[in-house]
């Protein structure tokens, strides 16, 4: 547990007058100063020091200026003999009464000096009796020590001469006690906050508040691991017997482990709720999350496509496509059936899309229609990687555990011709993997075309699912060009270690291309349900990073290692390199079902990999990676004997407190996709989840992730400060900003005035409304010479493309009933858009 570099979150309640002096006195007693440092082991408890196991938690609480600890105990195993003499010499002077491991006087007036002979009474707290055994540690020989202490107590009873105090039939109490803390709070609000964390988050439900005019004391306690039972020693015979006592000792040790876990949970809860992450000036990146509609599918394959067109800048328009998967699927709100039930969990053969246009995401996913065959079963599919003949007779079908990636472009063409390759997957039970290869293309914004390539050469990979597939980054036009790399997976019987490339070969006679499979190398350890990403490091070279995974599919806790990478995958006619370098990184989790992608921040010239989610194997306990669901791994170039290689490093980042509280859901078997952007880096979390059997499915939530470097934030803040100073010193002159009278042509759909509001809401929900423009009132001449008034609603280019491709039937069912036609009108900028323009001008 570490509490360095934390900034306390102040609750700002009315501070009690006595709190400042109490806090200063207690800190000086513990540390010799008001600063948190090494213990001086001079507190007023009989033990004289704080338990080692609870010291990090005590330090953390004392770091917060609105709290100070009064007493603490990390939990203990103890035995009390009411017939023992409380004045025996040297009787467990290191033992303590419950809650007095660190006892600090409440005020100078309450300090008392107990006579030495009364120390036993102070320890027992009963006026008589004796603690015959106390430990705050997990002891391998706890059973033997308990038995020895009981026998010694029985012997001492026989030697006693006072019949009142030496009743041989009186029982000895065995106790296991959970952790206990007493904490003074500066205000009632601070005390309530800490009590809420203890009771609600850490389930320490027996905790409470003691409130007086002078003090607010928080008692943090639980009886969840409490154990108390009587033991008997008669004439040297133990009741129960020694076998029972050995079992009792094992139970007590296990509960001591639970005590340690409870302290750890309480530490992290207080750290996350009462302290901020390190200041942005101490971190490298700032991360924000924007909620998106949930996909409700796990083990699906997803890609992000952005058009390369003169109509859009990079990142202005993005399509997220999700292929197949297992789950209930997204909630598609098209107004066609308001009473529709939530679909059952099943394996899907559908393609879903989620679009972003001019920075605005659609309100829901939509099912993408697939173009029907026209004349023949085969067609020529033109993609950025080449032209391929495909057979459209077979759809990719319901499957999960497959992969998809966008084919890299072999030229600088600006047309929208991104092709997507889909490989493998499970089409039935765990013994039904496939090695199917499909090509998909989004056509005219409105529909998809998919088919199997006709000409595929080389030795294809064995059927598999749970593998990874990544696009390579070259834009060369070599005759034999590796396009994607496939690694690992599960064959239905064993995990796989092979790595294959899928290359494109160009036929100069037909001007078409075909695919070639090639097995290039094996990983040192087989793995499936891992994740991988490719980083372009130099001309003609890519580097494949592979993270986590499992090596034994029959054992869900078998980790295939934290981190390894292959170096490099060379491009061009020479094929791929077969050299491989293994690197373990102890800072990365051994995750199963995680996701990774690569991105680059051009302004800062920073390359990074984003690693998200997964299930961790930690001390043989499999759990969703909730504590650190998102990692930024930046990379630097290093020179070694083999040439230039990447050296990955964990990067520090911070998120706002509101975003730390976001529930990412069951972030396993999902996708993280890099998105193009103008500033910083951007990605999207899509899909994910786990089956919960009788409890129902648990799905991950979708988010758009925006990453900004701390340097850019500091420079932006300095720039704003500088502009503010200039404005305060020099009267601002009016700037020439376009007024609302300046009209701009925009695409609109026409609706009746009575339907304008409902149609606008529907457009906004689908992400089709262009909020940059105002609504337009239009007068239309009718056949009888009269005029009819209608409203023009500004729409996005995507909406226009759908309308042109499919008519108004291509829109939602509700919009179809509203729309009267499509056209172009002159419209003024909206007030919100004018405000944004003014901010940019300033």
N, C-alpha and C positions, 0 to 999 in steps of 0.2 A: 504494500500500500504506500502510495507516494502522494504527498500534499504540497509539493513544491510549486512555485510560480502560480499560485491561485489568487484570484481577486474576489473578496467576499461580496455577496449581494446583500446590501443593507436593506432591512425591513422598515426602518425609519419609524418605529413606534415611539411613544413618549417614554423616555428613559427614566427609570426609578432613580432617585437621588443617591441611594446607597450603593448602586451597582458599580460605579467607577472605582471606589475604594476597595470593594470586595474583590473585583477582578484584579486590580493591581496587587493586593496582598496575596491572593492565591497563586498568581503567576510567579511572584518572587519566591514564594515557598517552594514551588515546584522546580523552577528553572534558575533561581537566583537573580532574575531580571524580569522585566516586563516583556521581553522578546522570547519567542519560542526557541529553545536551544536544548542542550543536553540536560537531563535530569540531574539534580544535585543529591537526590535520594535523602531528603531531609524533611519529608512531610510529617504530619502529626499522627499518622496511623501507626499501630503497633508494628506493622511490617516495615514501615519507614520508606516505602517506595511504591510506585505504580507497577501493576502487573505488566510484564513484557508484551504480552499478546494484545493488550488494549492500549498500549502507549501511542501507536499511530492514530487511533481514533481520538484519544484524549488530545493529542497535539492538534489534530484537524479542528476539533471543536474550539480549542483555545486560540486558534488562529483567527476565528471570527470575532470581531470586536463586540458583538452583542451577546456573547455567551462566555461562560467560564465553568469548568468542571469543579464539582464539590467533592464527590467520592466516586469510586469506580471499582468494579471487579470483573475480570474476564471470564468468570465461571470457575467452579471448583468441585472437587470431590472431597468430602469430609466425613468424619465420624465423631459423634459427641457422646461422651459417657457422663450421664448425670450423677453417677456415684463417684466419679473421680475427684481428686483433690484439686481445687482451683489454685492452690498456692504451691504446687510442686515446682521445684526449681527447674529452670530452663524448659518450661513446658511450652513447646511449640511457639517460641517468641516470634517466629516469622509468620505465624497464623494470624488470621484476622476475623473479627466479627463480620457478619454479612454486611457488605456495603461500606466497610472501613478500610479497604485497600489503600485509598487515598483520602484521608479525612482531613479537611481543612476547617479550622475554627470559623464560626460565622462572624464573630466580632471579637475585639480585644477583651470585652467584658466577659465573654463566655469561656475564655481559656482557663483550664484547670490543670493542675499538676497532681496526678494520682500518685499516692505512695507506692513504692516499688512492690510491697507485698500485696497490693490490691490489683496488680496487673492481670492476674489470672481471672479475677472477677470481671474486669473490663473486657477481656477477650471473650469470655463465654457469654456475657450479656445476660446471664441467668442468676447471678449471685452465687452460684455453685456449679459443680461439674467441671469437665475438662474436655477440650478438643484433643482426641487421641491420634487423629490423622487428618492432615490437610494438604492438598496439592492443587495447583493451578495448571498442571501440565498433563500431557498424555504420557503415561508410563507403561512401557512394555511389561513390566513386572508388577503392575498395579495389584493383581490378585494376590500375589505372594506378600506384598506389603500390607494389604488389608488383613490377611490372615495373621501375620506376625503382630500387627498392632492389636488385634482382638485378643490374641493369646496373652500378650503382655498386659492388657487391661484386666483380663481374668486373673492373672497372677497377682496384680496389685490389689484387686478386690479381696483376695484371700488374706492378704497381709494387713488389711485395714482392721482397726480395732473398734471403730465407732459403728455401732450397728445401725444407726439411723441413716448414715451416709453410705453404708456399704451393703445395701440390699442386693444380694447376689442375683435375685430374680428380676431386677430392674433392667430394662432393655437399653441397648446402645443404638443410637439413631444413625443410620447411614443416609447420606445426602449427596445427590448431584444437583448443583444449582446453576442456572443459566447466568448470562452476563447481567450486570446491573450498573446503572449510571444515574447519578444525581447531578443536574446541571442547572446553574443559575442563569436566568435570561434577563436581558436588560428591560424588557417590556412584556406586557401580556400578549401582544401581537407576535413577538418573537417566540415566546413560549408555546403559543398555539401552533405556530408553523412547525417547530421541532416536534411537538407531540403528534401532529398530523403525519409527519414523515415516519415516525416510529410505529404508529398504529396502522396506518393505511398502507404504506409502502413496504415496511419490514415485518408486518403482521405481529408486532409486539403489543398485543391488545390490552395487556394489563398495565400499560403505561398510563401516567396521569399527571395532573398539575396540582401543586400546592401553592396557593396564592395568599399572600398577606400584604399589609400596607408597605412593608419594607422589601419584600422579595417575591419573585416568581421562580419557583423551583420545578423543573421538569424531571420526573422520575421515569426512566426508561427501563422497562423490565418485561419479562414474559415468564409464563409457567409452561411453555411448550415443551421444553426438555427437562423439566423438573422431575426429580426422582427422590423419593423419601420412603424408607421402610425400616422396621425395627429388626435388630439382631440380638442374639442372646448368647451369653457365655456362662455355662454352669459346670462347675467342677472341671474346668479345662476343656469342656466339650463345646464345640461351636454349633449353634443352631441358627439357620440351616447349616448344612454340611459344607465342606471345602469345595466340592464340585459346584454347588450353587453359588458360592462366593466368587469362584473363578469366572463363571458365566456372568455374574453381576458386574464384575470388573470390566469384562469385554463390553457390556452394554454401556457402562459409564464412560469408557474410552471413546466409543462411537458418539456419544452425546457431547463429549468434549470437542470432537471434530465438528459437530453441528454448531457448537458455540463459536468456533473459529469462523465458520461460514457465515453465521449471523452477524458477527462483528465486521466481516468483510463487506457484507451487503449493506449494513448500516453506514459503513465508511463511504462506499460509493454513492449511496443515496444522498447523504449529507453533502458530499463533494459536488455532486451534479446539481443539487437543488439550492444550495446555499452559497455556492461559489461559481464565478464565471470562469470560462476557459482562459488561457493566457491571452494577454492583450494582443490586439491585431499587430502591434509593432514587433511582437516576439514571434509571430507566425509568418508563414510564407504565402498562404492562400486564405481567401474567404469563400465559403461555400453557402449557397442558398438553394432551397428546394421549393419547387412549384408543383402542387398537386395536379395530377392528370386523371382522366377517367381510367378506372381499373380494367385490366384485361381479363382477369379471373381465369387464367390458363397457366399451367406450368409445363415445362419441357417443350415449349413451342420454339419456333425459329423466327427471329425478327431481324429486320434490316431497316436502315434509314436511307431514304433516297432524296436527293436534292437536285432540282433541275439545273442544268448548265445552259442558261438562256439569257438573251439580252433583256428579256422582260423582268428578270429577277436578279438581285444581287445575291452573293453567297449567303445562305441561311435565311433568306426572306421567305422561301417556301420549302417545306420539308414534309415528306410523307413517311410515316412509320407503318411498316407492313408486318403483320404477324401471321405466320403459316402454321396451321394445325395446332396441336397441343392437347393437353388433358385438363378438364375442368368444366365449369358451367358456362364459360364464355362471357363476353362483355354484355352489359345492358345496353341494348340499342333502342334509343328512344326516338322513333320516327313518327310517332303519333298514330300508327296504323292499328295498334291493338293495346289500349290502355289497361286491359284486364289480363294481359298475357302473364303466365306464370314464369317464375325463374327456371331456366332450363336445368335439367338434371346433369350431373357430372358424367362426362363421356369423353371419348376421343374424337377430335374434330377433323374435318377435311376442308374447312373453310379458310378463307383469307380475309383478315380484318385490316382496316386502315384507320389511321388517326393523323390528321393533317394540321400543320401550322403555317399560317400565312400572315406576313407582316407582323410577326411576333405574337399572334393570337392563336391559341390552340382551339381546335374544335371541341364542342361540349361532350361529344360521345364518339365511340368507335362506330364504324359502319362496315357492313359486310361488302366486300369488293366483288362485283360480278365478273365472271370469266367469259371472254368472247367465245361464241359458238363457232364450230367449224363451218366453213362456207362450201367449198367444193371438194377438196382432197384432204386426206388424213395428215399430210405433211405440208410444211410451209417453211420459208426462210425467215429466220428471226434475226433482225439486225440489232446488235448490242454494241456497247462501247468497246468490248473486247474482240469483236469480229462478227461475221455473219455465219449463223449455224442453221443447218437444216434440222428441224425437229418434227417428231411425230406427236400429233395432238390427239391421238386416239385414246391415250391413257392420262387420267388426272392423277395428281400425286396422292390422293386418298387420305383417309383418316390415319394419322400417325403421331407419334411423340418421340422425343429424344433425338430428333433429326437436327440438322444445322443448315443455315443459309448465310450467304454473304454476297455483297455487291461485287460483280466482276470489275476489276480495275480497267481503266481506260488505257488504250494503247496509242491514243493520239490526243491532240488538244481540241478535239471537236467540241463545239458548244451546244450541240443538239441534245435533246432529252432522250438518251438511248441507253440508260443504265439497265444492264441485265443482272439478274439475280440467279445464282446457282444454288440448288437445294440438294442435299445428299443425305442418304441413310435414313435411320429412324426405325422405330418399332411399330409395326402395323397390326400386331395382335398381342399375344402373351409375351412373357420374357424370353421365350425360345423362338420368336419370329422376327429377328432383325432383318434389315434389308440393306442393299447397296445401290438402291435406285438413284439415278442422277436426273435432275430436271433443270430446265431453264425457264425463268419467268421474266416477263417484261410488262411494266405498266404502260398502257397505251392510251394516249389522249386524255390523261388524267382520270378517265372514267371507268376503265375496265382493264382486266389483266389478260395476258396471253401466256399459257404455260404448255410445255411439251417436253418429251424426252429427246435428247440429241440423237440423231441417227448414226453418226459416225464417231464412235468413241473407241480409241485404240489403247494398247498397252494392257497390263494386268491390273484389273480394278481391285480396290481394297475388298477384303472379306466383308460380308454383311455385318453391320454394327449399329449400335445406338449409344448415347451417352458419350459421344466423341466431341472434338472441337474442330472447327473449320474457319480459317482466316484468309482474307484476301491479301495478296502481296501488292506492293506499292509502285512497281515500275510503270513508266509510261513509254517504254521503248517499243519499237515495232519489229523486234527480231522474229525470225521465222518460227523458232521454238521458244515460247515464252511461258514460264510458270505463272499461273494465275492465282491459284489458291493452294493452301497446305492443310492437310487433314491429319490429325494426330490422335492416337489412342482410341478408346471406346470399349464397348462390351459386345462380345460376339454371341451372347446368349449362353455361353459356357464359361469363358475366361475373359479377363481383362486383357486388352491389347496394348502393345508398346510401339507398333509400327507407325512411321510417319510417311505419308504419300504427298506428292504434288500432282495437281491437275494443270496441264499446260495446254496452250493453244498453238496449233500449227497452221500456217497459212498456205493455201494452195493457189499458186500464181496463175494456174490455168483457169480454174473456175471462179477465182476471187472469193471463194468461201473458206471457212475454217473448220477444223475438227479438233476434238479433245484427245489428249494422251495422258494416261495414268502412269506414274512412276513411283516405285518404292525407293526412298532415298536413305533412310536410316531408322534404327530402332532406339527408343528411349531406354535408359538403363533400367527403369522400373515400369511395368505395365500400369496403366491407370485408366479409369473411366469416371465420368461425372466430374471432370476437372474443368478448368477454363484456360484459355490461351489468348495471346494477343501478339501482333506483329508490329515491330518498330523499324522504320526505315532509317538506317544509320549512315549510309554513304552511297555514292553512285555505284549501282550494280549490286547492292547488298541489303538484305533484310535480316532481322533477328527475331526469332520466335521465342517468346517467353511462355512457359507452362506453369500453372499454379495448381497446387493441391490435387484433389481427386482421391479415389479409393482404389486400392490394389486388389482387394478380395471382395467382389460383389456380394458374395454370400455372407460376409461379415460387414455390417454397416459401420463398424467402428475402425475399419482398417484404413489407415492413412497411407497415401502414396508419397508422402514427403511434402514439405512446405513449399518448395520453390526450386525450379530448375529452368535453365534456358539452353537453347541450341544456338550455335554461332557458326557462321552465318548461313543463310539460304541465299546462295549466289544466283544472280539472274543471267539470262542470255543462253547462248547455245551450249555452254559448258554444263548446264543443269544445276542441280543444287549441291551444296557442299555436304559432305558426310561427317564433318567434324562436329563434336558435341561437347559442351562444357556444362558441368553440373555445379550448381551453387545453392546451398541451403541458406535460408535467412531466418534467424530466430525471431525477428520482429514481425513476421507475417504469420497469420493463422493457418493451421492445417485444415483448410476448408474443403468441404464436399458440396458441390452444387453452387459454387460461387460464379461470378461473372467478371469479365475484364474487358477493357478497351484501351486504345491508345489515342492520345490527342496532343495537340501542339498549340502553344500560345505564341503566335507570330510576333506580337508586339514586344513580349518579354523574351522571346527566343528560348522558351522553356518547353522541353518535351516531358511528357508524363504518361503514366499508366494509371487507370482508375480500376480499383478492385473492390467489388461490393458483395456483401451478403455471404451466403453459404452456411453450412452446418459444420461446427468445429468438433474435433476429437480432442478433448482435454480431460486427462486423468480418467480415461475410459467412460466419460460422460458426453453423450452427443446432445448438443443444444444448438438452437439457432443463434447465430452470431449477433446478439443484440447489443453488446457493449461497444463494439467497434464495427458497425456494419458497412463502413465506407473508408477506404484507404486511398491516399494519393501517393504514388510512387514516382518521384521524378528521376530522370536518368541523366547521366553525364557520360561523355566519351572518354575512354581510357585507352592507352596504348599498352599492348602486351606482345608476347613473342609471336602470337598468331595474327597480329595486325591490330586493328581498332575494334574495341568491344565496348559494350554498354556496362556502366556501373550503376545499378539501381540504388536509390536511397529513399527511405521513408521521409515524407514531408509533413510538417506541422500545418494544420489548418484549423480554423475556428468557424463556428456557426453561431447564429444568434440563439438566445435562450429559447425563443418560441420555436425555432426550427429543431432544436435538440429534443423537444418534446414530441416531435412528429412520430407517429407510429408507421413504420415502413412495412409492417405486416410480416408474413413468413417469407423472408427474402432468400429463397433457395430455388434452384432450377429456373432462373430468370435470365434476362438479357440486359446488358448495359451497352448503349450504342452512342458512339461519338456523333455530335451534330456540328455542322458548320456554323460559325458565328463571327461577328465583326470584332468582338472585344472579349478577351479572356478565353475561356474554354467552356464548352457546353456538352452535356450528355443527357440521356434519358434512360430511366429504369422502366422496363417493360416486363410484364408477366411475372410468374413465379408463384410458388405455393407448395403445400404438402397435403397429402390425404390424411384426414384425421379419423377415418373409419366411422365409428358410431357417433362421434362428435361432429361430423360434417367436415367439409373441406375448409382449409385455411389458406387464403390467397395473399400474395404480396400486393402492395399498392404501387401505382405508377407515379413517377415524379420526373419532372425536368430539373436537371442540376446545372447550375451556373457557377463557374469558378473564376474568381478574380484574384490576381496577385496582390499581396499586401502593399507592394511598392506602388502599384497603380492607384490603390485606395489612398495611400498617403499623398501621392502627387495630386490626385483629384481634390483631396481636402485642402492642400496648400493652395491650389488654384482657386478654389471657391473662396478661401480666406482672403487671398490677394484681390479678387474681384470685389469682395465685400468692402475691403478697405478703400479701394478706388472709388466705389460708389458713395462711401461715406465722406470722402474728401472732395470729390468733384461732382457737381450736379450732372445727372445723367441726361444726355441728349436723346431725344426720341429717335428710335430706329425705324427704318422703313420695313415693316412687316406686312405681308399680304393681309388685307382686310377681308371681311366677309363678302364684300362686293365683288371680289375677284373670283370669277367662276372657273371651274375646271370640269372637263368632260369625264364622266364616269359611267360605268355599266350599271343599269338598274333593272329591276323587275317591277312590273306594274300590278298594283292591287287596288281594290276598292277602298275608299276612305274608312269604311266601317271595319275593314279587316287589317288596316295598316299596323295597328299595335300588336295584334296576335301574330301577324306575319313577321314583324321585326323580331319579336321574342323567339320565334322558331328559327329565324336566320342566325340570331346570336347564339342560340343553343347549339346549332350545327357548325358554328364558326364560319358562316357564309356572309355575314354582314360586314360591310366595309365602314368601320366606325370613323373613318377620316372625313366623311362627308355627311351633310344634312339630308333629310328627306326632301323630295322635290314634289311640289304640287303641279300637276300637269292637266291641261284641258285638251280633250280629244274630240275632234269633229265626228259626229255620227251621221248616218246615212240620211236621216230626215232633216239635216241642216242644223240640228241642235248641237249642244256641246255637253260633254260628259266629263266630270272631274275624277281623276284617279291619282294615286300616290306612287311615286317612283322611289323604291328602296334601293340604296347603293349596295352592290354585291361585290364579292371578290372575283378574281380571275378564275379561281377554281370552280366557283359556283357557275360562272358563265360557261366554262368548258363542259361541265356536267349537263347543263341545259342544252347546249348545242349538240352534244353526243346522244343524249337520251330523251330530250324534250323535258317538259316539266314533270314527267313521270320519273325522271332520274333523281328528282328532289324527294323530300320526305312526303309521306301520304298527306299530311296536313297542309304542307305548302302547295301541293298540287291543286288543292281545292281553292286556294287563294289567288294563285298567279293568273294574270290576264295576258301577259306577254313579256317580251324581253326587248330592251332598247338601250339607248345612250342619251344622257341628259347633262346639261350644265348645272353644277351644284356648288354651293359654297362649302368651305371647310367647316367642320364642327367646332364647337367651342373648346372641347378637350384637345383636339388636334392643333388648334391655334395656340393653345397654352403650351403644348409641347414644342411647337415651332419657336415660340418666344423664349422658352428656356434654352433651346439650342443656340439661338442667336445671342443670348447673354453669356 
